[in-house]
Amino acid sequence: MRRSSLASLAFVTGLAVTASAHAVEVSISCSALGQEYEICKQGVDAWAKKTGNNVKIVSTPNSATERLALYQQLLAANAPDIDVFQIDVVWSGILGQHFTDLTPKAGATIDQNFPSMIETSKVGGKLVAMPWFADAGLLYYRKDLLEKHKKPVPQTWAELSETAKAVQDAERQGGKGDFWGFVWQGRAYEGLTTNALEWIASNNGGTIVDAKGDITVENPKAAEALKLAAGWVGTITPEGALNYTEEESRGVFQAGNALFMRNWPYAWSLAQGGDSAIKDKVGIVPLPKGGADGRNAGTLGGQLLAVSRYSKNVDAATDLVLYLTGPEEQKRRAIQGSFNPTLPALFKDPEVTKANPFMGDLLTVFTNAVARPAAVTGDNYNKVSTEFFNAVHNVLSKKAEPDQALSRLDRDLKRIKRSGW
């Protein structure tokens, strides 16, 4: 691959450290979502200072779909330009063949992590990445506004819909014409897969493809969930949300223009920042159930760090990964950026829980989290997810009825599975 093909990547100035005679330069891709870039930079700065090596940070697209496409392009060309890749938990099966087995170097640290996070980091028995932080979808709400309008925290999606409409109408009558009831991630990308999976799974509509590999998405419960969500658009959710990612929805909520928001835990520390219009006015709870017989179902997320097989500095890159995923760095990230550790012991750390009062309760959220069907669909997961979020987007934008969209989706997924997952 020619170097010019990397023009879409932003190479940030290498760290100014005094290099030893054996110093090397390691490049790492870091997301720029929210505080991620700055928190990542602080971590690699510390490692560079400790080792005397140089680090080059590569800023990648916020959209998970765009980032994956870029990674696939680079790795397919065996490009050595990035040594350490930040990857989503569902990409191990898609990209794992390009990564180094970290098992020998990781050693005993492997068992310190959530078993589910380690399992999602393995391909063919090889540990192709180390867990960096865990995620699950959460419901953010304005404590002050629920109290003002004497409304309880909703337990079901139907209750959320009703409360969002009532408070939205009251706030608009009070002069806030741009106030909305509920914001979330509606763009046709991986983020919509996570949102829609939460709606469907919480309504007992399954997980698109079950653990045995059977396609289950065409069912009445799934259609019911999508119908409810489509009804939000233009009523309690702005139509512009059909192009929202995490940051657009956070921007609306943090500016004080929404009652509820679905987002990942990273948004907490930003909502509590000194420049936030809603500082000390926000609460977090598990996402609502689909109904009285439903369940709380936040989609399991998180990020891993992997070392490229095409790296010219595999040992240094591996050392960087083990440093960034170690307990000291995970604790710092939890305190400064609200990133959920992948090490259960840190959820009981007094300094971590002081900085993030809600974090002690998140073990339950992770226990009940719903996984995307990445493991069972393997290399085909990206195709499955793309078909799913496009079908859902058609329903939300009123281009298709839920039953019609799910029927077509079932047909398309069977076509993908024809030769096996």
Secondary structure, 3 states (H helix, E strand, C coil): CCHHHHCCCEECCCCCCCCCCCCCEEEEEEECCCCHHHHHHHHHHHHHHHHCCEEEEEEECCCHHHHHHHHHHHHHCCCCCCCEEEEECCCHHHHHHHECCCHHHHHHHHHHCCHHHHHCCEECCEECCEEEEEEECEEEEEHHHHHHCCCCCCCEHHHHHHHHHHHHHHHHHCCCCCCEEEECCCCCCHHHHHHHHHHHHHCCCCCCECCCCCECCCCHHHHHHHHHHHHHECCCECHHHHHCCHHHHHHHHHCCCEEEEEECCCHHHHHCCCCCCCCCCEEEEECCECCCCCCCCCEEEEEEEEEECCCCCHHHHHHHHHHHCCHHHHHHHHHHHCCECCCHHHHHCHHHHHHCCCHHHHHHHHHHCECCCHHHHHHHHHHHHHHHHHHHHHHHCCCCCHHHHHHHHHHHHHHHHCCCC
